[in-house]
Amino acid sequence: MPEFLAELLNRNDIFTASTIMEYWGGLVTTVQLVFLSLVLGLLLAVPLAIMRTSKNPLINTPVWLYTYVFRGTPLLIQLYIIYYGLAQIEGIQQTFWWEIFRGAFYPALLAFTLNTAAYTTEIIRGAIVATPHGEIEAAKAYGMSWALRMRRIILPSAARRAVQAYSNEVIFMLHASAIASVVTLVDLTGAARNIYSRFYAPFEAFIFVALIYMALTFLLVFAFRKLENYLLQHQRPVNG
Amino acid sequence: MIDLKGYGPALLDGAVVTIELALLSLALSLTLGLIGASAKLSKSRVASGIATTYTTLIRGVPDLVMMLLFYYGGQVAVNNLSDYLYDAYGVDFFFQFDPFIAGVLTIGLIFGAYMAETFRGAFLAVERGQIEAARAYGFSRWRTFHRIILPQMLRHALPGIGNNWQVLLKTTALVSIIGLTDMVRVAEEAAKAERMPFHFFIPVAFVYLSLTAISELFIKWLTKRANVGVVQGS
């Protein structure tokens, strides 16, 4: 550790090694929670979005209902229902599920996954619906089956249109994950709340954590800009 | 009807608090949004710099963290101020920072940044010639704004305002975390006391759903009104 940093840490009452480690633990929890819920949410959202664009009302109505309910209610309520509700399910204490859902991490992960899957489904649906008709017509003229058309033509083309909106959803999810701290999880915000109550130092505790979130946000924005450039490479002007 | 175990009136009061909080925050955010958008578009480097910093900072920090900072930090700041005033001037001033104020301030400030972006886009969508014509007719700056720019930008801004409002409404749930007895807080206490989480949270979720559904219809109606006289391709 550089000399000046050690000096700074030694003369400081709040940012000691132990609080820094608490923040670090919080960072790990936040990143795990957000990353896992985004990956699982995306995996759920792609098939759901395809179902949502189906013309059969028996297939698209349930998906519509799911996205409507999850987008129309606060994530906090969804988290409370899952966190407090799972324990109340008759007989769950006797099954292996109880081992998983006993703590706060997996209920929070479930709530976040279902929430982000609902938003992502609508984003992907919008992108699928906006596929230029000519592309689909051409694929049909080539004799592509529905599955091949979906895989080779519609989904890649939709991905390019969805990436911008999806990057907003990712950042939204990072910020929304702060509420995990209300169900006893020590994520970044949870760490800040602990440190606030230990030292009664709201500015130090919360501004420091705000800076970490800001750094994470800008990192994500940068990564998505790179991804967007990569996906839209073929549309760039030749000498641009 | 479902049996709310005597928590019915408290839940209803909580719902009123939620709606009050949402409407006040909306008013604050619209004001901040207009100011922010004007600052962003102004020729003054300082004004546009401040506005850009504001919107960038807000978008980088989670709403809950900001709310906790305002609520806990706000009280400390007020305490320090009152100590200072007492020591320096002998003024006895004290002010209890309550969760409602912290909530309105935070939500208003956060959505003010989003509204600023919405309004900026909408301002830019108004044709330059319209403004020049108004000025040529001798309209004052204020008159140009409220007779020419505002009615025309509104139809571009409404979809954005609508989206922000829907998100804002759901963000109000967070204020229960800093102790405001809104609908979510009452439901949480009831659910814990009665050990019936589904029984209390699902009705609250329904209230939120109906609020968003009603707002959706209202925004549709407003958009239709704002678009009167605009020829749209089908």
Interface residues (C-beta under 8 A of the other chain):
Chain A: Y68 V69 G72 T73 P74 L75 L76 I77 Q78 Y80 I81 Y84 G85 Q88 I171 L174 H175 A176 S177 A178 I179 S181 V182 T189 A192 R193 Y196 Y200 P202 F203 F206 I207 V209 A210 Y213 M214 T217 F218
Chain B: L57 R59 G60 V61 P62 D63 L64 V65 M66 L68 L69 Y72 G73 V76 K170 T171 T172 A173 L174 S176 I177 V184 A187 E188 A191 K192 R195 M196 P197 F198 F201 I202 V204 A205 Y208 L209 T212 A213
